Amino acid sequence: MMTNKLIPVFLAVAALIVALILKTTFIASVSANHVGVEFNRIDGRVEAVPLTSGWHLMGIGTSVVEFPTFTQTYTWTKSVHEGAPIDESMNFQVASGVVINADLSISYSIDSSKAPVLYQKYKRGYEEITSQIIRNEIRNSLNIYGTDYDPEGLLSGGKIKLAEQVRKKINDDLGAYGILVEQFGFVNELRLPANIQQAINSKIQATQEALKSEAMLRKNKADAANAVAIAQGQADAKIAAAQGDARALAVLGDSMKQYGAEAARIKNQTLWIEKWDGKLPTTTAGNNTALMMGLGSTAEAR
């Protein structure tokens, strides 16, 4: 009987213990593609090992701050229709004290194993780290390296080198806390003071006109050289034709000299043959024949 009476007491004590446990603990979830950082609000302690995605039982006074493990991309622009609906562009100084306004874009990721170190350092979530810590790092880097460039140099390609310098400095300064900047650059055109922009535009226009004039001069020279070459070619062709005609006439003259006498001899023989009556001559002489003449009759006559 005594045992039966104690059962309700045991149940009450167990219920009280469960209630105390539930009161001092809670269940927290970490989203997929994120890690969680445990932070004790009472003593400020940050657990060194991050929580993986899923459900976790937390103690009293503990909060869980999530950090994404995938690449984040943020854009700060002057336009209210791009990025946040406010002007988030950034000013920085270059050589000669000229202030430039720029739209910026950054892509970075967080090393999940260093998320607790990152939170321990700044006590902020990733959105505040982006909008405050990383943004301030960008501004400082731009002002450090920007003074090495003049406005015209930036517009003509220097901004690519400047962006790479800024990216490297952010990684050097924040890499120990798990931040890795994969890409940083300027979005849209840099905005310069109106007078500086006008001066650069005028210089560019003058350069383009000079290049155009130089190109036209080169073309005219090329056209003139081409005309000379054509005339020279035509003259050479005429000379070659004249020389060919002269050689042809010379050959023809030589042929006439060589074969003209023979043709005359053959013609004379032809005429002699045509006039021959068929009787052999009474006196003939040849190369190997002695000429025989009747001298006796003449002597007798004497």
Secondary structure by P-SEA (a helix, b strand, c coil): cccccaaaaaaaaaaaaaaaaaaabbbbbbcccbbbbbbcccccccccccccccbbbbcccbbbbbbbccbbbbbbccccccccccccccccccccbbbbbbcccccccccccaaaaaaaaccccaaaaaacaaaaaaaaaaaaacccccaaaaaacaaaaaaaaaaaaaaaacccccccccbbbbcccccccaaaaaaaaaaaaaaaaaaaaaaaaaaaaaaaaaaaaaaaaaaaaaaaaaaaaaaaaaaaaaaaaacaaaaaaaaaaaaaaaacccccccccccccccccccaaaaaaac
